[in-house]
């Protein structure tokens, strides 16, 4: 293969990695989460806007509040995970652009003065960062259980009452437990997914 990453790393990050549905009770430490963030903060975003915000749901009270907005089996899975993370987009990310994109100070007002433009750009770029975050979890030797089956309007009211963050993904994180993985579903072959023009 013509990949620079060795086969073991390819397996860890991609081929053998799957969405986990159960976890052991081994804790996920703040140090592990910090290491994950320090790796994935280099994900590309337009104008280096970095709009992703990460909320660690650790307390029993916060977890119960979150589960109140879960759909179906996502509630019990979330209650049993050692760590749950709510990923959201910071709708005021543009305020940090002078720090994050200092060589072009006009970008903040030229591109992001309107709230609708900020939300569209922020959501797109935070979603890109979320993919990197999942890879970072895998790189730490942990498993991720990303879920979209939540009432995110309710989650936002529960955790981000000021309206400045908009959640879009919940991820359970930890060491995979018993029967953690469903059989892997098929994927498209290259010829079905790629076109040359």
N, C-alpha and C positions, 0 to 999 in steps of 0.2 A: 504494500500500500504506500501511497505517496503522502502520508500524514506525518507531521513532525512529532506528534504526541505518541508516546509508546503505547503498546497494546493494552497494558494493565490500566493505564489512565483512561484510554478510550472506553474500556469495559466499565470502569468505575463511574464515569460521567455519562455514558450513553448506552452501550449495548446491554449491560446487566442492570442498569438503573431502571427502576419502575416506581410508579406511584404506590406509596405504602398506605394500607388501610388499618393496620394495627401497629402498635409500638410497644417496646418494653418500657418499664418504669424508670430506666436509667435517665437521670436528668440531662438536659441540655443546658450548659453553663453560659453565663454572660460572656465569658472569655471565648467560647466557641462561636457565639453569634458575632462578637466583635471581629474575630478572625475571618468569618465568612464575609462580613461587610467590607473589611479592609481589602479583600480580594476582589469583590464584585463591584466596588465603587468605580472601577475603571471601565464599566460598560459604556459604550458610546451613546450619547444623546445629542440631539440638535442643540447647538450653541452651548453644549455642556450644561444643559439646564438641570439635570439631575432631580427630577420632580418626585421620585419615589420616596415615600415615608413608610417606616417600618414600626409597627406597634406590637410589642411583645406582650402577649396575654398570659400572665403568670398566676395571678391571684385567683382563688376559687370564685370570689365574687365576680370578677371580670369575666371569667370563663363562663359562668352561668348566664351572665348578661349577654354574652356573645351567642351562646347556644340557643337563647330565646329567639334568635333570628335565623337559625339553621333550618334547612329543609331535609326531611327524611333522615337517613342514616348519618348525615354529617354531624348531627348533634352528639350522639353517643361516641362517634370517633373523636370528636373534639374534646369531650370530657375526659377521654382516656389517654390522650396524647400528653407527653411530658412538656411540650411547648407548642403553643399556637401563635401564629403571627398573622396580623392583619396588614395587608399591603394596601396603601392608598396613594393617591396623587395629591400633592400639595398644590392647591389652586392658586396660591400666591407665590409659586416657585420663582417668578420673575423678579421678586424682591432680592433674591440672592445672586442674580446674574452679574451685577457689578463685581462681586467677589469671584464668581465662577468663570466669567468670560470678560476679564478686565481689559483686554486689548480692544474691545468694541463696546464702549459704554452706552452707545445709543441703541443697542439691540433691545434692551428692556422696554423702551417706549415705542420703538419702531415696529416691533413684531408682536408685543404682548400687552398692549395697553387695554385691549378689549377682553372681557372675561370669557366670552365664547371661544375666542382664538386660544386663550391660555388653557382652557379646559380640554380642547381638542388636542393641542400639542402636548400638554402635560400627560393626558391619558395614553396617547400613543407612545411616548417616551418612557413613562413609568412601566407600561406593559413590557417594553423591551428590557428594562432593568429587572423586571420580575423574572424573566427567563434566565437571566444571569444569576439572580438570587437562588433559583432552584439548582443551577449548576454548582454554585458555591456550597449549598447544603450538601450536595453529593460529594464535592471535593473534600469536605470535612469528615467524610466517612459516615454521614447520616443519611436518612431517607426523608423525602418530602412527600406530603400528601396534599397537593393543591386542590382547592375546592372553590367552585363558583356558586354552589347551591346555597346561597344565603340571601336574605332580604337586605341588600346593601343600603337601601334607604334607611331601614331600621338600624343597621350597624352604624351608619353615619350619625344618626340622631343620638345613639347610645354613647358613642365614643368621641365624636367630633362635632359637638353641638354648635360650634361657632361657624360651621359651614365652610371652613377653609380647607378641609380635606375630604376627599371622596374615595371611599374604599372600593376595591374591585376584585380582590382575591384574598382568600384565607388559606393558610398553609399550616398543616400539622407537621411537626419536626421531631425526629428522634431516631433511635435505633429500631429497625424493623422488628416487630413481634411475630408471634406464631400466625401462620397463614396470612402474612401481610400483603401478599401480592396475588392478584387475579392472573390467570393465564394471559400472556401478552397477546394483544390484538394485532392483526396484520397491519402493515404499513405499505404505502405506495412504493412501487419501484421507481427508480430514477426516471425511466422513460415515461412514466405516467405523471410525474410531478414537474418535470423540467422541459422547457422548450427553448430551442435556439432560434434567434431571429436575425 
